[in-house]
């Protein structure tokens, strides 16, 4: 995809959704951290159902630690991988208290040092909480980037690095959310809605012609 096509693509996404944001529900940086940690291999809809109940019980590191592993597992049991997520969340809460006065740190290194927090989660937090021009490549962004020709790569990191080079600076802050939402609702893994896609004419996916 040429630079002018890339610019046009994001101009259209921006016009359709001028202020995109995460669909995870949260009121504090800590709540978003926990929501993102729970979202691995789960849907935002499911996470929001679980966190609505969890945060009513405990929404600070101290309060979640007070629940203990049994209490936390009971609160998040309907989420996939709940046992390992509970252990990571408890360890993260302890580390936040010990090293960051209970606050979510603002640097990549400090975020990725938290148990259960990898590059993708750190990127979400840096972008959504701290307005860093980062892109967290999940399955949706990986699919959209490769299909459209925005950025092709065989790993999330490769796609992330290509996107950071390709996306015009003007759109870099919100690109993460536009691409996720486009992949979630239009450029889906199964039965993508190419006929209803506002960037279909810019997309380089060869199979789209069979779906129009």
N, C-alpha and C positions, 0 to 999 in steps of 0.2 A: 504494500500500500504506500502510495506517495505521501509526502508531507502535507500537500494540499488536501488530499483525500482524508487523511487523518484529522486535519483541522475541521473539515466539513463534517465528519462523523461526530466529533464532540460538540460542534455547534448545534447539531440537530438534537443530540441527547440533552444538551443544556437547555435548549428551547422547550423541550418536552417536560423537563424536570429541573427547574432552575436551582433548587436547593435540596439536593439529594442527601440522605443520611441513612444511618443504620436502621434496620427494622427491629433490632433488639431494644427492649424497653429498660431504661435505667434512669436514675436520678442523681447518682454520684459516680465519680470515676471508679471507685471500688466496685460498685454494682456492675458497671460495664465490664470490668476485668473478669468478674465471676461469670457473667453471662457469656462472654467470649470463650472462656475456658470450658463452659458447659456445652458450647455450640459445636464442638468437634464431632463429626459424624451424626449430627442431629439438625433439625430444622429450627429456624428462628421462632416459628410458631410454637413448637414444643418447648423450647427454652423459655419463652415468655410465660407460658402456662406454669412452668416449674418455678421460675424466679418470682412470679407474683406471690406464690405461697412462701417461698424461701425467704424473700426479703421482708415479708411481714413478720417472720420469726426472728431473722437476724440479717442485718445488712452492713455490718462492720466486721473487721477482722477479729476483734475481741468477741463479738457476739457469735460469730460462726465457730470460733474455737470453743466457746462455751457449750455449743451443741454437741461437740464430740463427734467421733466418726460415726457412731450408730445413729445419732440424731441427724447428721448431715446426709447420710446414706438414705435414711427414711424420707427426707425431704426431696431428694433428687432421684429417687429410684426409677422413675419413669423415663429417665434420660439414659441413652446408651453409654456403656462403659462407666456406670455410676460409681463402682467401687474405686477404680483408679482415679477418677476425677475427684472423688471425695478426698482421697489421700493427698492428691496434688493441691487441692484448694486449702486443706488444713495446713499443709507445709508452707504454702504461699502466705497464708494469713500470719503464721508464726514469723516468717521472714520479714514481712512488711512491718510488723511490730518491732522486731529486733533491729532492723536496719534502716527503716524509713519512717519511723514514728507513726506507723499505721496508714501512711499515704501511698498512693500509686506513684512510683518513680517516673520521671520524665525522659529518661535516656534509654536507648536501645539496649545497651549493655546491662543496665540494672533490671530492665524488664525481662530480658532473656535469661537472666540469672535466677528468676523465680521458678520454682518447681512447676512443671506442666506448661510453661510459657515458651513457645518457640518463635521463630521469625514471623510467621503469619499473624499470630496473636499480637505480638509486639507491634507489627505494622498497623493493625486495626486500631490499637490504642494510641499510637503516635499520631495517626491520621485523624481519628475521630475526637480524641480528647485534647490533643495538643497542636492540632492544625499543621502537622508535618506533611509535606507532599510525598507521602509514601503510598504504595499499592500492595495490599495483602492479596496474594494470588491464591484464591481458593479454587474449587473445581469449576465454579461458574466463570470466573475470570480466565482461567486456563483455557476453557473451551471457547469462549468468545474471542479471546486474543488469537488463538490458533486458527479458528474458523475464518474470521474476518480478514486475517492477514495483518492485523495490527502489530502482533508480536508472535513469532513462532519459536517454540522451544519444547524440549522433551521433559523439562523439569520446571517446577514452579519458580525456582530462583532464576533460571534462564529467561523465563517469560517476564518476570518482574524486572530484570535488568534491561530487557529489550523495551518494555513499556516505558520505563523511566527515560529512555532515550527518545522514544517515538512520540509520546504525548506532549503536545504543546504546553509550555509553562502555564499559560492562562488557564488550562483545564486540569492541571496535574493534581490540585488539591481535592477535587471532587471526582476524578476519574475512577477511583476505587469504587465508589458507590454507584456511579452510572453503570459501570461494567457488571457489577454483581447483580444489580436489579435487572439489567437487560438479559443476563444469562438466566436469572431465576424465572422471569415471566415471558420472555420472547424467544431468546436463543436457547431453548431448553435442550437437554440431552436427548430426550425422545420427543418426536413430533415438534420440532422447532417451528414457530409461526412466521415463516419467511414472508408469507403474503401480507402480514400485518406489520412487518418490520420497517421502521423509518430509515434504516441504513442499508437496506437490502441491495440497493444499486451500487453501494460502495464495497460491499462484502465480497471477498474472493473465494468463498466456500463453493466448490464446484457442485455439490449436491443440492444447493438451494434451488436450482432450476427445476428439480423434480418435485419440489414442494410448493412452488408458486401457483 
